[in-house]
Amino acid sequence: MSWQEHVNNPLWPILVETVHTMAMYPHHKAYARDVALSEQPDIKPTDLAAKLGISLGEALVILYELEKTKNEGKP
């Protein structure tokens, strides 16, 4: 199962809501966008989680949202 397929899980909205309530989430997302992805554009969620010291769930949500934002900006 690829990490993108997690969004089809019925528990996905609960994970996203939980991650969004975390105080450091905006900072982790900004760091992932500005630093981690520029250094390693194809970083895996497990690697991002280890690099930032965050949960796999938070890493999944961050990568999903950054990918979604990137794709929305394409013509």
CORPE-V446611 format. One record per pair of residues at least 12 apart in sequence whose ideal C-beta (glycine too) atoms are under 6 Angstrom apart, sorted by sequence separation. I is the first residue (numbers start at 0). J is the second residue. If there is no record, write none. Layout:
i->I j->J
i->I j->J
//
This chain:
i->44 j->58
i->44 j->59
i->44 j->62
i->27 j->51
i->27 j->53
i->31 j->61
i->28 j->61
i->32 j->65
i->18 j->57
i->2 j->44
i->14 j->56
i->18 j->60
i->15 j->60
i->5 j->59
i->2 j->59
//
